[in-house]
């Protein structure tokens, strides 16, 4: 295995210069830096994580706390984060945030305290007060993405506006009987309704309906899955007065609505208009009108934010600010006017 001494000899410099050149830290001329890099590449030398940490005090690693590793949305966000971190030499360590209290204690009280990461990105997961205190006590830069609390800076979409835009699209098509399918916030969850994504989307829906003079909006509870959307849609569409349009709080829930409509012999959009939220990769295949919130780009923004904090010259300049992320209505064939 090639060592740093061999690289130094081949490049005609000291081991200290090799360390500075490959870490990007310290005063080294660009010509020397490039010579060292080319020599290291030719010899197949790779800086080990342990050596880099000892030399720089950095692990060159960013931790990501993610609640659901098997969901398309989070996979897209993670890919966006990696796309920004990898070219800058940072690895990713994923920490699953489950509902198991013992697992969560191990994560916040042990795993994150091992100092294996330089910064932390928290994706949408709901943290308790104690968990937020543990994160703050790490002394690391932290970026939130859609976190339903306001304890640390977070990038987020204006989900109230998302709910309003989705509902107004259906209203503009002439619909008046519009139902909304989403999750509800448990009073004991600890989430702040001001930052909770489903709560904000419902708030936008109800505000748009009220502005249109409709005082009795229809809501059906479901989890953010295809089956959840399917079951909620069946209940709505089998009622005495089924809605002519459904706004589902996610594209996967909207796929469930499309499935329920097909099972009940209803045509989309002839008998029922459907709109979702996410910009899912399969939305075009299902011809689904959606609010695209660009999850891959969200991940890129989170990666850029944590890099800016990590590479700031001073702690004061590493301050992170909350930021609003873009979204866009994408109209396809699943929405039209109401039945005659």
Secondary structure as UniProt FT lines:
FT   HELIX           4..11
FT   HELIX           15..23
FT   HELIX           30..43
FT   HELIX           49..56
FT   STRAND          61..66
FT   TURN            69..70
FT   HELIX           72..85
FT   HELIX           86..88
FT   STRAND          91..96
FT   HELIX           101..109
FT   HELIX           111..114
FT   STRAND          119..123
FT   HELIX           129..137
FT   TURN            138..139
FT   STRAND          141..145
FT   STRAND          154..157
FT   HELIX           159..172
FT   TURN            173..174
FT   STRAND          178..182
FT   TURN            187..188
FT   TURN            193..195
FT   HELIX           197..211
FT   TURN            212..213
FT   STRAND          218..221
FT   HELIX           226..237
FT   TURN            240..241
FT   STRAND          245..248
FT   HELIX           251..263
FT   TURN            264..265
FT   TURN            268..271
FT   STRAND          273..278
FT   TURN            281..287
FT   STRAND          289..292
FT   HELIX           295..310
FT   HELIX           315..318
FT   STRAND          323..325
FT   STRAND          328..330
FT   TURN            333..334
//
